[in-house]
Amino acid sequence: MNDFADRLKAARRAAGMTQKEVAEKIGVAKSTYSLYESGKRTPLVDGVKLIAKTLGVTADELLGLPQTDEVVWLSDNDSVIISSYRNLNADGRRRLLQYAEELSKIYKKD
């Protein structure tokens, strides 16, 4: 077994899920997921992210990377804002950032 496979299995068990349940949620065959846990196959990056979200852990945890103190998941609103920003040209991005800075001065969280 390898470290990723060990962490994957531990995360699944901690989440109280079966291999079949995880496989169904991430859209792969149970046999494919089983290969991930046996270390005979490794999911692609998007698969690791989806598995992590399904199991309630971070991709960093599954990959054995150093942990930060806080796990931050983007809300739907955060994703909309980021997507909108990415669709702007350079001038639009500059103006949006200026506006965001002005708003943050007015409505800053305590």
Secondary structure as UniProt FT lines:
FT   HELIX           3..14
FT   TURN            15..16
FT   HELIX           19..26
FT   HELIX           30..38
FT   HELIX           45..55
FT   HELIX           59..63
FT   HELIX           76..86
FT   HELIX           90..106
//
